[in-house]
Amino acid sequence: MYVMAPITKKAIEHLANLSRLEFSNAEKDKFVADLGNILNYFQELEAVNTDNVLPMTGGTSSRNIFREDEFLGDSFKNKKNIIESFPEEDRGYNKVPPIF
Amino acid sequence: MDLTHFTIKKFNEGLKSGEFKALDVTQQFFKYIDERDDEIGSFLNLLKDEAARQAEEVDIKIAKGEEVGMMAGVPMAIKDNMLIDGSIATAGSKILENYRCAYDATVIKKLKSAGAVILGKTNLDEFAMGSSTENSAYKKTRNPADVTRVPGGSSGGSAAAVAAHMALGALGSDTGGSIRQPAAFCGVVGMKPTYGAVSRYGLIAMASSLDQIGPFAKSAADAAIIFKMIAGRDDNDATSVAMNYDDELLNPDLEKIKNLTVGVPSEYFVDGLELEVRRGVDEAIQKIKSLGLKIKNISLPHSKHALSCYYIIMPAEVSSNLARLDGIRYSPVTGVSRKDLSLLELYKKNKSFGFGPEAKRRIILGTYVLSSGYYDAYYTKAQKVRALIKNDFEQAFKEVDVILTPTTPTRAFKFGEKTNDPLAMYLSDILTIPVNLAGLPALSMPVLNEANKHKPTELPVGFQLIGRHFREADILGLGQFYERI
């Protein structure tokens, strides 16, 4: 188990970029403090022996559920509400600024 | 009409006998909400026209002599993270301020088919993140037992609505205690079902491996009625399970309940437990002993790791689930103009304006624990510890049938008491979190005093009953006998 480096302002900026958020300097400082405390608290997990323990992958260990990959028809009747909430709409499509 | 004495059972009897009409009762509830909710602040949105229509339909059926079920005409409050077709769902956030739902959540569909009356949507911590409802972007909800104190969270609005008699029952969601903790703080019954018992289709997702929808009610008997109605396999939720819940949920057998062994885990009686909570829970244990049940000391050794485990796994799932909220797909964000912004800049502006500080905190934390280089150290490790916590319960359930603990370490705290220190807020869920990690059902019951009626001036205390997977009948059964003592 490796010891975590304390969280830096640069790390917060990187994480903010990844999650499409932006912060003021004051907010970044608060994050460094708050997250630092929280991550510090997590260190206690290092003492837990998890050798040969399989990680859980979801809410239960029940087996997966599948169905045939078949088209069930256009079963969603209520597109109107969805389209009406688009800030900008064009022929039923959600219009957004260029991606590139 | 005295709305405060109603339970679902009593309401159903009066309705069927013609003592009153569903529409009259619905209108009385709205009148009472008008009087009371300015102070309490449970509701974000009232659905008066729809509710009247739903109530009228029930009255017409009864007039025709048609059969109506237990939930017919029952005035319900719904946490605002569940979708109702055609009405707004905010999840307590500005980023969904104008989001008009395009479909009914499965639990809503079920309530509607049963003829229930939906009064409105209740306040919550933003995206169900919080333990006090103070993280709502819209308003404060006050604890009806003491309005200077929080109702708990994140389902604070729903808990307060039932406690203040502004609804006969309510739905909430519970990811780390968000039904049970506010139930305990407000002095009502609240249950988190087994993971998979109730469909999550139409519940705005927080942490998909932990979330469950569950009932708030004035009694365990009422909670059982609501639960039976919303439970069931749903093709739209692949994690839902086809369980056959039968009559033992609603009509528990006292002889069977007497034979249950109740385990009390030492790790849950922590140092930080408030004296009144300890006293209240001890009283409850004595009452249960008096019913004839065996009490046994047990150990759940990995309990102390549940908080770390949860605060790694849950934010990881949150950061993934909240990625879709961008101010473009569902609702524009007030105050953000897209003029001259690139798509990346638009995302950042919308999300930064639309999300509150706790939501941002958990997104950043989740992004961190899932990021390259840290994934194994945090996320994988936490999922392994989760398996150990689940296993603790499985071992315990070899010796006992039901586990009894306090629901919360303290009673309801004052506004602002824990808002400066996120970690202090997280600690209020320390007794409820392990249950979600293991996927088990758990019920919070208010501790009743000698006269079997909660003194309105006292701050409520709740105790928690945890059952085996899909054994809601055991915890609801014991709850129903406890409240009859």
Interface residues (C-beta under 8 A of the other chain):
Chain A: M1 Y2 M4 I7 A11 I12 L15 A16 L18 S19 R20 L21 E22 F23 F31 D34 L35 N37 I38 L39 Y41 F42 E44 L45 V48 T50 V53 L54 P55 M56 T57 G58 G59 T60 S62 I65 R67 F76 N78 K79 K80 N81 I82 E84 S85 F86 P87 E88 N94 V96 P97 P98 I99
Chain B: D85 G86 N98 Y99 R100 C101 A102 Y103 Y195 G196 S208 S209 L210 D235 A238 T239 V241 H302 K304 H305 L307 S308 C309 Y311 I312 S319 A323 D326 G327 I328 R329 Y330 S331 P332 R338 L341 S342 L343 L344 L346 Y347 K348 K349 K351 S352 F355 K360 R361 I363 I364 L365 T367 Y368 S371 Y374 A377 Y378 T380 K381 A382 Q383 K384 V385 R386 A387 L388 K390 P422 L423 G439 H469
